Amino acid sequence: MDVNKAELYYFSGTGNSLHVAKELQNRIPMVLCLFYHISLNL
C-alpha cells in the first residue's frame, strides 16, 4: 500500500480511515499524525 492510496482513503470519508491509520502507523508515524491533524481541522 502506498501513501497516495492512503490519502484517498483518508479524504474519501469512508470507514477505512482507522484501518489506514493503523497501517500507516507501522510505516510512517509522522505522516499519520499529519493526516490525523488535518482530519480534525476539516
Backbone as XML, in Angstrom:
<?xml version="1.0"?>
<chain id="A" units="angstrom">
  <residue number="1" name="MET">
    <atom name="N" x="0.839" y="-1.204" z="0.000"/>
    <atom name="CA" x="0.000" y="0.000" z="0.000"/>
    <atom name="C" x="0.872" y="1.252" z="0.000"/>
  </residue>
  <residue number="2" name="ASP">
    <atom name="N" x="0.621" y="2.149" z="-0.927"/>
    <atom name="CA" x="1.437" y="3.353" z="-0.981"/>
    <atom name="C" x="0.716" y="4.532" z="-0.334"/>
  </residue>
  <residue number="3" name="VAL">
    <atom name="N" x="1.455" y="5.599" z="-0.129"/>
    <atom name="CA" x="0.920" y="6.759" z="0.587"/>
    <atom name="C" x="-0.218" y="7.413" z="-0.175"/>
  </residue>
  <residue number="4" name="ASN">
    <atom name="N" x="-0.137" y="7.438" z="-1.495"/>
    <atom name="CA" x="-1.190" y="8.063" z="-2.288"/>
    <atom name="C" x="-2.535" y="7.385" z="-2.063"/>
  </residue>
  <residue number="5" name="LYS">
    <atom name="N" x="-2.540" y="6.060" z="-2.004"/>
    <atom name="CA" x="-3.785" y="5.344" z="-1.744"/>
    <atom name="C" x="-4.290" y="5.663" z="-0.341"/>
  </residue>
  <residue number="6" name="ALA">
    <atom name="N" x="-3.365" y="5.801" z="0.596"/>
    <atom name="CA" x="-3.742" y="6.129" z="1.965"/>
    <atom name="C" x="-4.452" y="7.474" z="2.002"/>
  </residue>
  <residue number="7" name="GLU">
    <atom name="N" x="-3.937" y="8.440" z="1.246"/>
    <atom name="CA" x="-4.571" y="9.755" z="1.203"/>
    <atom name="C" x="-5.992" y="9.647" z="0.687"/>
  </residue>
  <residue number="8" name="LEU">
    <atom name="N" x="-6.193" y="8.848" z="-0.353"/>
    <atom name="CA" x="-7.530" y="8.683" z="-0.916"/>
    <atom name="C" x="-8.487" y="8.108" z="0.117"/>
  </residue>
  <residue number="9" name="TYR">
    <atom name="N" x="-8.017" y="7.117" z="0.872"/>
    <atom name="CA" x="-8.865" y="6.541" z="1.908"/>
    <atom name="C" x="-9.230" y="7.591" z="2.955"/>
  </residue>
  <residue number="10" name="TYR">
    <atom name="N" x="-8.250" y="8.385" z="3.347"/>
    <atom name="CA" x="-8.492" y="9.386" z="4.389"/>
    <atom name="C" x="-9.518" y="10.407" z="3.958"/>
  </residue>
  <residue number="11" name="PHE">
    <atom name="N" x="-9.355" y="10.942" z="2.740"/>
    <atom name="CA" x="-10.193" y="12.052" z="2.327"/>
    <atom name="C" x="-11.476" y="11.630" z="1.629"/>
  </residue>
  <residue number="12" name="SER">
    <atom name="N" x="-11.657" y="10.325" z="1.431"/>
    <atom name="CA" x="-12.897" y="9.868" z="0.807"/>
    <atom name="C" x="-14.022" y="9.797" z="1.833"/>
  </residue>
  <residue number="13" name="GLY">
    <atom name="N" x="-13.661" y="9.844" z="3.120"/>
    <atom name="CA" x="-14.665" y="9.833" z="4.173"/>
    <atom name="C" x="-15.240" y="8.461" z="4.437"/>
  </residue>
  <residue number="14" name="THR">
    <atom name="N" x="-14.535" y="7.411" z="4.024"/>
    <atom name="CA" x="-15.031" y="6.059" z="4.243"/>
    <atom name="C" x="-14.706" y="5.592" z="5.647"/>
  </residue>
  <residue number="15" name="GLY">
    <atom name="N" x="-15.211" y="4.426" z="6.001"/>
    <atom name="CA" x="-14.952" y="3.862" z="7.321"/>
    <atom name="C" x="-13.594" y="3.201" z="7.406"/>
  </residue>
  <residue number="16" name="ASN">
    <atom name="N" x="-12.796" y="3.321" z="6.340"/>
    <atom name="CA" x="-11.489" y="2.671" z="6.322"/>
    <atom name="C" x="-10.403" y="3.519" z="6.973"/>
  </residue>
  <residue number="17" name="SER">
    <atom name="N" x="-10.754" y="4.728" z="7.411"/>
    <atom name="CA" x="-9.753" y="5.647" z="7.932"/>
    <atom name="C" x="-8.962" y="5.045" z="9.087"/>
  </residue>
  <residue number="18" name="LEU">
    <atom name="N" x="-9.662" y="4.400" z="10.013"/>
    <atom name="CA" x="-8.976" y="3.828" z="11.167"/>
    <atom name="C" x="-8.029" y="2.727" z="10.736"/>
  </residue>
  <residue number="19" name="HIS">
    <atom name="N" x="-8.479" y="1.895" z="9.802"/>
    <atom name="CA" x="-7.628" y="0.814" z="9.293"/>
    <atom name="C" x="-6.386" y="1.390" z="8.620"/>
  </residue>
  <residue number="20" name="VAL">
    <atom name="N" x="-6.580" y="2.416" z="7.808"/>
    <atom name="CA" x="-5.456" y="3.051" z="7.126"/>
    <atom name="C" x="-4.514" y="3.686" z="8.132"/>
  </residue>
  <residue number="21" name="ALA">
    <atom name="N" x="-5.088" y="4.292" z="9.168"/>
    <atom name="CA" x="-4.260" y="4.902" z="10.209"/>
    <atom name="C" x="-3.355" y="3.866" z="10.852"/>
  </residue>
  <residue number="22" name="LYS">
    <atom name="N" x="-3.916" y="2.691" z="11.131"/>
    <atom name="CA" x="-3.116" y="1.628" z="11.742"/>
    <atom name="C" x="-2.032" y="1.146" z="10.789"/>
  </residue>
  <residue number="23" name="GLU">
    <atom name="N" x="-2.363" y="1.060" z="9.498"/>
    <atom name="CA" x="-1.371" y="0.644" z="8.509"/>
    <atom name="C" x="-0.235" y="1.659" z="8.425"/>
  </residue>
  <residue number="24" name="LEU">
    <atom name="N" x="-0.602" y="2.935" z="8.386"/>
    <atom name="CA" x="0.408" y="3.986" z="8.287"/>
    <atom name="C" x="1.274" y="4.047" z="9.538"/>
  </residue>
  <residue number="25" name="GLN">
    <atom name="N" x="0.663" y="3.784" z="10.683"/>
    <atom name="CA" x="1.396" y="3.874" z="11.944"/>
    <atom name="C" x="2.583" y="2.913" z="11.962"/>
  </residue>
  <residue number="26" name="ASN">
    <atom name="N" x="2.443" y="1.797" z="11.279"/>
    <atom name="CA" x="3.521" y="0.820" z="11.218"/>
    <atom name="C" x="4.664" y="1.287" z="10.317"/>
  </residue>
  <residue number="27" name="ARG">
    <atom name="N" x="4.369" y="2.246" z="9.429"/>
    <atom name="CA" x="5.358" y="2.644" z="8.425"/>
    <atom name="C" x="5.874" y="4.055" z="8.644"/>
  </residue>
  <residue number="28" name="ILE">
    <atom name="N" x="4.957" y="5.012" z="8.723"/>
    <atom name="CA" x="5.365" y="6.412" z="8.804"/>
    <atom name="C" x="4.532" y="7.166" z="9.835"/>
  </residue>
  <residue number="29" name="PRO">
    <atom name="N" x="4.866" y="7.049" z="11.116"/>
    <atom name="CA" x="4.091" y="7.686" z="12.196"/>
    <atom name="C" x="3.927" y="9.190" z="12.013"/>
  </residue>
  <residue number="30" name="MET">
    <atom name="N" x="4.922" y="9.879" z="11.477"/>
    <atom name="CA" x="4.811" y="11.323" z="11.314"/>
    <atom name="C" x="3.716" y="11.683" z="10.324"/>
  </residue>
  <residue number="31" name="VAL">
    <atom name="N" x="3.604" y="10.924" z="9.247"/>
    <atom name="CA" x="2.551" y="11.171" z="8.263"/>
    <atom name="C" x="1.186" y="10.883" z="8.874"/>
  </residue>
  <residue number="32" name="LEU">
    <atom name="N" x="1.111" y="9.839" z="9.682"/>
    <atom name="CA" x="-0.133" y="9.515" z="10.372"/>
    <atom name="C" x="-0.584" y="10.693" z="11.226"/>
  </residue>
  <residue number="33" name="CYS">
    <atom name="N" x="0.327" y="11.256" z="11.981"/>
    <atom name="CA" x="0.000" y="12.390" z="12.838"/>
    <atom name="C" x="-0.475" y="13.575" z="12.001"/>
  </residue>
  <residue number="34" name="LEU">
    <atom name="N" x="0.175" y="13.792" z="10.868"/>
    <atom name="CA" x="-0.199" y="14.904" z="9.996"/>
    <atom name="C" x="-1.607" y="14.719" z="9.451"/>
  </residue>
  <residue number="35" name="PHE">
    <atom name="N" x="-1.899" y="13.528" z="8.940"/>
    <atom name="CA" x="-3.235" y="13.256" z="8.414"/>
    <atom name="C" x="-4.290" y="13.390" z="9.503"/>
  </residue>
  <residue number="36" name="TYR">
    <atom name="N" x="-3.981" y="12.899" z="10.696"/>
    <atom name="CA" x="-4.932" y="12.971" z="11.805"/>
    <atom name="C" x="-5.211" y="14.423" z="12.157"/>
  </residue>
  <residue number="37" name="HIS">
    <atom name="N" x="-4.172" y="15.238" z="12.186"/>
    <atom name="CA" x="-4.315" y="16.660" z="12.498"/>
    <atom name="C" x="-5.177" y="17.348" z="11.448"/>
  </residue>
  <residue number="38" name="ILE">
    <atom name="N" x="-4.930" y="17.026" z="10.175"/>
    <atom name="CA" x="-5.707" y="17.614" z="9.083"/>
    <atom name="C" x="-7.177" y="17.203" z="9.183"/>
  </residue>
  <residue number="39" name="SER">
    <atom name="N" x="-7.422" y="15.926" z="9.465"/>
    <atom name="CA" x="-8.799" y="15.435" z="9.519"/>
    <atom name="C" x="-9.573" y="16.096" z="10.654"/>
  </residue>
  <residue number="40" name="LEU">
    <atom name="N" x="-8.900" y="16.429" z="11.749"/>
    <atom name="CA" x="-9.563" y="17.096" z="12.862"/>
    <atom name="C" x="-9.960" y="18.517" z="12.497"/>
  </residue>
  <residue number="41" name="ASN">
    <atom name="N" x="-9.243" y="19.131" z="11.577"/>
    <atom name="CA" x="-9.488" y="20.526" z="11.217"/>
    <atom name="C" x="-10.463" y="20.687" z="10.058"/>
  </residue>
  <residue number="42" name="LEU">
    <atom name="N" x="-10.890" y="19.587" z="9.442"/>
    <atom name="CA" x="-11.824" y="19.686" z="8.316"/>
    <atom name="C" x="-13.222" y="20.052" z="8.796"/>
  </residue>
</chain>
